Amino acid sequence: MHTEIKSNIFTEVAWIPVIDLSGNKKTVHLRDFLINCENYVDYNLDSIPNRISLQHFMNFTAISYARKFKKIDDDPKVFFKNLVPYLDQYEKHFQLAGPDHFFLQQPDHKKLGEKDFNSIATLLLEMESGNNGSHFTKNSDLYPKNLNVSEVLFALLQGHLFGFGGLGGGLKGEKNNYVDSIATRPLSVFFVMSNLQKTIYSNAAYYFECTESYRSNMEGEENKFSIPPIWECSDHGLSQIEKYKNFLDSHSTCEKFGFERIFQLEWDYSGAQPTVMRIKRAQGIFKSENIDTLYPFLIYAENKKKQEIYNLKADQNKAVWRDLHNILHWFTLNKSSPDCIEEKIKLEVLGIYSDQAKAFGSMRSHFEFSKKLLETEKKQDLESYIEKIHNIEFGLKSSFKEAFSEVFSKDDFFNLLNHSEALNVYWNRMGSYFLHNLIFKISENYNEEYLKKEFNSEVYKACDKAKEKFIQSISDGVLKYKLLGLLYKGHKNEHKITQ
């Protein structure tokens, strides 16, 4: 091993791509980023898995300081001024390829002796193929690539946060299975502010508020101690993994970061800088049943009928605004009043489309709304309107089916309906009204009768646009006019849908 290699992600390797206040793009190392993040407006990342991984990592890094000193500084600038010297103490732990430490790796752990090396790769959603022996994608075995230090770090961050292809999958027992880690299935949500300093600070402050509130209500001293982050452990966490088989329920997600999985990289030091082609992995400390619900940036919903909490997944057939009531309910589940956030809230919601162990796409959405919308009564109103919009879609499909039953077979009708994208027109129109109009008026206590009348008017407009789209998809002129008459013949009965 070369002793003069540069692999320290804190002080040497530029790996965080950012956009500054003037729109310029650059890449910086972690220490530089933390010192200057008030000058950056966003990460320059198109990859959603990388964006999710980086934002969770920034949360964990910031909260580790707050947990150690049991406080969140009132001023973001003061917070970051103190965060940097805290991390300076552990600079050597951020070496990715040695010689003193191997960041997020446990190459000497005995469990790795029985494991085989497999190809390393970041999560490639368009190529993902489910369970296989590689990390992450089967295709990487066909075209192995030496990853540089920056690429390796994103692969490691994903390795500790995701659980697709080669790290297992399936829905059975996912909370206890190391192959399905924290960001695998739920949507990830983050506060977005005017610059990345305020963004990270707001997320860390809310995280600290949630977890400390929960921990203070726990009974028993055994539930109140903290496992230090890996960089605070002299052996980079090796003894912690040996000591604890399971995390206690009170432990938050930041505490298990780097401990849940064990990785060994096969570093190649023959070039100017170290690279990696292969990786080993093994299970670290088991997850407890409810540990992920202590992390407020993964969205969980509540099934009132079954009286259970479940994680909310990204769904390519369902725009995420249709779950906004569940996203807002996230605050309630964490039993914390979001005092650390501003009156005007902006959220970024990120997710990966998946089926069992297969990942095949991703999504990114933003929402802006008043803090008033978090009030219980307003959240209930919001949920009621979302439920109405869903029910109206069922009514709209029924009206299509009834009008065309004498012309089309059932299969032909549904094929034509899907091809026409008429329902997408309905959802797009209602989504625009919902996001740019309705949620504002709910939060500002608009007159109930006025709002109901306006809502019904928007419903009729959206339904009419959907019908127009459906009719336009029919090329036969005679048939088109016949269907037009049949469709609007039932228009007078549509008022029942909105009741």
N, C-alpha and C positions, 0 to 999 in steps of 0.2 A: 504494500500500500504506500502511495506517495504521501509524505507528511505535509506537503505544501499545496495540496489540492484545495480548491475553493468550492465548498458545497454548503456553506452556512446560509440558510435562507433568511436569517435575521439581519446579517450585516454584509454578506458578500454577493449572494445570487439574486439578481433582479428577476422576479417571477410574478409580481402582482401587476396586471395591466390596468391602467386607470385613464380616466378622461378628466382633464383639469378644467378650471372655471372658464377658460378661453376656448375650450373644445379641442385642445391639443391632446394627443395620446402618447403615453410613455409607459415604461415598465420599471418598477422599483422593488427594492428588497423590503422586508417587513419593517425594519427600524425606520427607514426613510419614510415609508408609508405612514406609520403611526405618528411621526413628527409633523408631517405635512398634509395629513388627510383632510384638514379643513379647506385645502385648496383643490380637492378633487370632488367632482359631482357624482361620479359613478364608476363602476368597474367596466373596463372595455372587454367584456366577455359575451360572446354569442352562445357558447355552449351552456345550456341550462344546468346539466349536471355539475359543470365547473362553477357556475354562479352559485348554485345551492351549496356546494361544498365550501367555497370560499367564505360565504356569508355566515354559515354555521361556525366555521373555524374562527372568524373574527369575533363572533359572539363568545365563544369559549375562551379565547385569549383575553378579552376584556373582562369577562366575569371572573376569571381566575384571580385577577388583581382585587376585585371587589370582595370576593369571598375570603381572600387571605387577610385583608385588613378590615373586613366586616363593615364596609361602608361604600357608598357611591358619592363621589364629590358632586357638589351642586352645580358646578360649572364644567361643561364638556372640555374646555381648554385646560383646566386644572386637572381633570381626570386623566387626560392623555399625557400631560406633563409628568404625572406621577406613574403612569403605566409604563413608560419607556424605561426609566431607571429600575423599576421592578423587574422587567424582562432582561435588562442588561446583566443582572446577577447570574442569569442562566444561559448566557450567550452560547456556550459550547454545546448545550443540549440541542441547539438548532442546526447542528451539523447533520447534513443528510447522509453523507458518505464517510463519516469518521474524520479524523482518527479517534477522537475521544468518545463520541456518542453517535448514534444513528437515529435521527429523529423519526418518531412513530414506528420504530422497528425494534424487535427483540431477537436479534440473530442468535443469541446464546441460549434461548429457551429450549428445554429438553423435548418439548412436544414437536419441535420442527425436525428432529432427527429422523422421524418416521415418515415425513412428508416428501413429496416429489416437487421439483421445480416445474413451474409452468410459465407460459409466456405472460408478459405484463402488458397491459394496455389500459387506456382510459375507456370510459363507457361510451361506445359508439352506438347511438340509438338506432340509426338506420341499418345497422348490421347485427344488432343484438339477437342472439338465438337461444337464450335460455340456459338451462343447466349444462355445464361443460367443464372441462378441466382448466380453462384459461382464466386469466384475470385481465379484462372482463370478457373478452369477446373471442369466440371460436375462430373467427377469421384471422385473428392475430397469430395463430399457430401456422397459418398458411403463409403469412407474410410477416415474419418476426422483424421487429424493429428495435434498435437500440435507442432508448429514451434518454434525453438529457436530464439534467437535474431538475429543471422547472417542470418538465413533463412528468417525471417520476413523482414529484411532490403532489401534483393534481391526481395522479393515479392512486397514491397513498391516501389522500384525503377522501377520495371516492371509496377506496377500500374500507375505510373506517366508518363511512356514512351510508353506503348503499349495499344492497344484497342481491344483485342480479347476476346472471351468467357466470358460472364458475364459483360463485359464493353461495349457491343454493337458491331456494325459492319456495314457492307454494304457500298456501295460506294456513296450513295446519300448524298450530303451535308457534306462530311467527314471533310472538313476544318472548319466547324462551329459546329461540333458535338463533345462534350467533350468525347464521348466514343471512338473516334479515335484520338489518341494522336500522338506526333511527329514521333516516330520511328516505327509506326505501319506498314506502307506500303513501304516507300522509302528504297532503299539501304542505309546503313550507311557506310561512308568511313572515314578512319583516316590515317594520316601520321604515318609511323613506322620508328623509329630510333634505334640506337645501344643499348639504355637503356630506361627505362620508364620515367626517368627524361626528357630526350631530346624529347621523344615521346609526352608527355603531353605538354611540353613547345612549341613545334612546332605547335601542334594543337591549343593551346590557342593563340599563337602569330598570326597565320593566321586568326583565328576567330575574334580576336580583330581588326586586320587590315581591315577585310571585313566589320564588323558591324560599326566601327567608320567612315570608308569611306562613307558608306551609310548614316549614321546619319548626317554627316557634310553637306550632300547635301539636307537634308530635310528642308522644309520651315515651319516656325511657331515654336515658343518656346514650344508649347504644345506637339510637337513630339520629343522633345530632352531631356526630363527628364527621369530619370531611376527609375524603381521600384526596391528597394533593395532586395537582396536575403533573403529568409525566416529567416536565422540565424541572420541577421542584424536588424530584427524587434523585438521589445521588447515583443510583444504578439505572436511571431512566425508566423506573417503574417495574423492573423485573421482580423485585421482592414483593411488591404489592400484588402482582398477578399470582404469585406463589401463595401469598397469605390468605387471600379472599377467594372463595369459590363462587360466592354470589354477592352482588351488591345488596345492601339493605334498602328497604323501600324509600327511605328518606333521601336517597342520593339523587342528585339532579344529573341531567344528561352531560353537562360539561365535565363532571367528575369521572365519568366512565370513558371519555374520549381518549383513545389511544390504548385502553386496557381491554376492550371487548374482543379485539382480534389481535393475533400475534403474526407479525410479518418478518420475513427475512428476504432481502434482496441480494441477487448475485451481481455485485458491482464489478465492472470492468474498468481498471485503472490504466489501461494501455495507451489511451489517447491523451489529448491535452486536458480534457476534463472527464470525470467519471460518467459512465453510462450504465444502463441496466436493460437487460433483455428478459430476464426470468425472475420469478418470485415464488416463495413458499408462504403458506398461510396455515394458521391453526386457531382453535378457539381459545380465547382468553377468559376473562371473568364473565360468568353468565349474567344475563339480564334478569331483573326481578319483574314481576307481573305488571306493575303499574308505573315503572320508572319513566317511560316516555311521556306520560301525562303530566309529569313535573316540568316538562320543557315547553314553554308557551308558544314556541314558534312552529310547532307541528299542529295542524288543525284537527281537532277531534270534535265529533258531533255526538248528540245524545239521542238515542232511540227511546222515546218516552214510553212506548208500549212494552218494550222488553226491559226497560229500566237499565240500560247499559250504555257505555260510552264506546265509540268505535272511531277509527281514524278515517278521515275524509280523503278519498283518492281523487286524482286528476282523471277526468272522463272526457275522452275526445268527442263524445256525442252530447255533451252537456256543458254549456258555457258556465264558467265558474261563478258568475254573478248570481246564478240560480241557487247557489249555496251561501249567499252573503249572510243570511240570517244565522247559519251555522258558524261562519267565520266570526261574526260578532259575538255569538254565544261563547266563543273561545275565551273571551274576557271573563265571563261568568264562571266557566268551569275552573279557571285558575284562581277564583275567589280573591281577586285582587282589583282594587280600584286603580285604574291606570292614571295615577296622579302625575306620572313623569312624562306624559305625552301632551301635545299641544291641543288647542281647541279644534283645529282643523287637522284631521288625520289623513295621511296617505299611506296605503298599504301596497306592498308588492307581494303577489302570490305566485309561487313557482311550483311546478309539479311535473312528474314523469308519468306518461301513459304506460300502463303495464297490464299484463295478463299472466297470472301465475308467476313464473320466474322470468318472463320475457318482457323486455322494455322495447317500445317501438315508437316513441315520440315524446314530446315535452310541450309545456305551455308556460306562458308568462303573462300576468295581468296586473293592472294597477287600479286601485279604487281610492277615491277621495270623498270624504264625508265629514259631517260635523260630529264632534264628540257627543253631542246631545243624542245621537242615534243609538248610543249604548244604553240609554235609559230603558228599563224593563218594558214599559208600556209601548215605547216606540219600536223596540225589537219585535214585540208581539204583532204590532201593526205591519211591520215589514214582512214578517213570516206569513201573515194572513194574505197580503197582496201577492207574494211569490206563489203561495198555494193556489190562489185564484188564477194566476197566469198559467200554471201547470194544468189546472182543470179545464181551462178554456181551450188548451191545445187538444185535449181529449174530445171536447165538444166539437172542435173544428174538424178533426179527423172523422168523427161520426157523421157530421153534415156532408163531408165529401163522399163518404161511403154510401150514405143513404141516397144522395142525389144521383150517383153513378152506378148504383146496383143493377139497374135495368139495362145498362150499356156494357159494363165490364164484368169479367169474372173477378173473384176475390184476389187471385194472384196477379192478374193484369192490373187491377186497380192499385195495389200496393207498390208494384214495380213502377207504374207511372207516377205515383205520388212521390216516391223516393227520387226518381229521375228529375222531376220538376223542381225539386228543392223548395216547394211551396211552404213547408213547415219552417224551413230555415228563414224564409222571408218574415214569417210571423215572429219567430224568436228574435231576429235581428231588430225588427221594429220595436218590439216590446222591450228588448234589452236597452236600446237607445233611450226610450222614454223612462225606463226604470233608473238608469244610471245618471242621466242628465236632468231629470225633472222630479221623479217620484220620491227618491230618497231625501232630496232636499226639502220637499214640502212636508214629508212625514216628520223630519227632524225639527221643522219650524212650526209645527202645530197648525197647519192649514185646516180650514173648516172641513169637517168630515164629509158633509153632504156635497160640498164643492169638489172635494178630492174624488169621491165616489163617481160623481157625474163625469169628471174629466177622465178618470180611469176607464169607464165604460166607453167613452168616446174613442179613446186610443185603442181599445180592444177592437171595436168595430172597424177602425181604419186598418189595423194590422190584419184582421181577418179578410177584409176586402182585398188588401194587397196580396195576401196568400192565395186567394181565389184567382186573382188576375194572373199570378205567376203560374198557377196550375193550368189555366185555360191556354196561356201562351205556349205551353209545352206541347200542345196538340196541333199537328200540322193539317189534319183534315178539316177544311172550312165548314162543311155541313155538320160534321160531328161536333165541331167547336161550338157552333151556335146552339145546337141541341143541348149540349152539356151546360152552356151558359144559362139557358132557361131553367134547366133542372136544378142547377146549383143555387141560383138566386130565388127560386121558388120557395126554398126553405129559409130564406133570410129573415122572414117575419118571426120565426121561432127562436132566433138566436139570442134574444134578450134573456132567455132562461139560463143561458150559460153563465152569465155574469152575476146571477143572483146569489 
